[in-house]
C-alpha cells in the first residue's frame, strides 16, 4: 500500500511577510518638504465644504452681470466656467477624501483577513499532517494484518 508522504513546503512569501509586514497605519508621517506641506495645506483647505461655500459666494458676485447681458451664451458660460468649476472642485475633493478613507479601511480589513486566512491554512496543514501520521499507522497495521492472513492461509 502507498503511504501518505506529502511534504509540506511553505510558500516563501510567508516568511517574507513575517519579516516585513506592510505599514497600513497613519501614525508615521513621512517627512515632507516645504513644497509638499504647502501643497497639502492648500489641498486640505480647498477640498472642504467650507471652500465650496466660499466659492458659491464668490461665483454669485458675477451672476448679476451675466444675467444683465441677456445673452444665453454668457449665462451658460457663467454656469459652466464660473459656478460649476469653482463649486464642484472642492465638493469632488471632499468626496474623493471620503472614498480614500473608506478604501484605506477596506485595505486594512483585507490585510487582516488575509492574515487570518494564512493562520487558518497553517492550522489545516497541521491537521492534515497529523492525519497523515494516523493514516500511515493504519496502513502499517493493515499491512501487518495482511501479512498475518497470507501467512495463515499458507499453513
GIQUI-V589451 format. One record per residue. RES is the residue in one letter. D_FIRST is the distance of its C-alpha to the first C-alpha in Angstrom with 2 decimals. Layout:
RES|D_FIRST  RES|D_FIRST
This chain:
X|0.00  X|3.77  X|6.32  X|9.72  X|11.93  X|15.02  X|18.19  X|21.25  X|24.35  X|27.54  X|30.00  X|33.04  X|35.42  X|34.30  X|35.75  X|38.65  X|39.41  X|39.48  X|41.81  X|44.25  X|44.24  X|46.61  X|50.10  X|50.85  X|53.73  X|57.39  X|58.52  X|58.73  X|61.35  X|61.56  X|64.87  X|67.01  X|69.87  X|73.28  X|72.78  X|69.43  X|71.08  X|73.99  X|71.74  X|69.53  X|72.65  X|74.20  X|70.97  X|70.66  X|74.28  X|74.40  X|71.07  X|72.49  X|74.11  X|77.30  X|77.55  X|77.14  X|80.02  X|82.18  X|81.46  X|82.44  X|85.74  X|86.22  X|85.58  X|87.96  X|90.79  X|90.92  X|90.40  X|94.12  X|95.01  X|92.36  X|93.60  X|97.24  X|96.71  X|95.90  X|93.77  X|90.42  X|88.88  X|89.94  X|88.60  X|85.23  X|85.17  X|85.89  X|83.04  X|80.53  X|81.66  X|83.00  X|81.60  X|78.05  X|77.35  X|78.81  X|77.35  X|73.92  X|73.03  X|72.75  X|71.30  X|68.47  X|67.89  X|67.65  X|65.07  X|63.06  X|63.15  X|61.85  X|59.07  X|58.12  X|58.02  X|55.76  X|53.54  X|53.22  X|52.27  X|49.55  X|48.26  X|48.08  X|46.29  X|43.79  X|43.19  X|42.70  X|40.34  X|38.27  X|38.14  X|37.00  X|34.28  X|33.10  X|32.96  X|31.09  X|28.51  X|28.11  X|27.68  X|25.00  X|23.16  X|23.50  X|22.25  X|19.13  X|18.52  X|18.91  X|16.51  X|13.85  X|14.70  X|14.58  X|11.21  X|9.80  X|11.94  X|10.74  X|7.03  X|8.84  X|11.13  X|8.97  X|7.50  X|11.22  X|12.49  X|10.67  X|12.12  X|15.40  X|15.54  X|15.13  X|17.69  X|19.95  X|19.96  X|21.10  X|24.09
